[in-house]
Amino acid sequence: MPAHGVAARRPGQRLCYRSQFASVARIQNRINETLFDRPQDYASRFATKPSGGIDLRPWCQGFSAAINLNIKKWKSLLDLNNPNHGLLLPILIYCVDKKGRPVLGKPRPGPDTAHFIEHEAYKDIALVIPALRELHYVTRYDDRE
């Protein structure tokens, strides 16, 4: 089975987008329930590098891609003057743009920065995801009133 659990299509076989969408929706609903009911239990699932370390880029790039799907809702958080912008930093630090450049700009050179990015920064992702969800939930439902 290819990546992301989507079965490959054989010649002449029709794709069942409805069942694929339902699978994605079930996963998203489980994440949402965890974030809503038990935010302390949330844990991101990161890929593993061939060397055995954690590979954060695919998860973080996916999160960044999701932001770009609804950029209007996320635009305020991307503003450097917004105090909540810092919630995105542990994620965006691992993201690159279409040209392969770091989204947050080139990191400061030195072993301390490299160590922080490789071994420390990702630990805050588990803290910021529930906070981002709460911020989104409050903003989303405040907009309707």
Secondary structure, DSSP 8 states (H G I E B T S, - for coil): --GGG-----TT----HHHHHHHHHHHHHHHHHHHHH-GGG-----EE-TTSSEE-HHHHHHHHHHHHHTHHHHHHHH-TTSGGGGGGHHHHTT-B-TTS-BTT-----SHHHHHHHHHTGGGGHHHHHHHHHHHHHHHHHHHT-
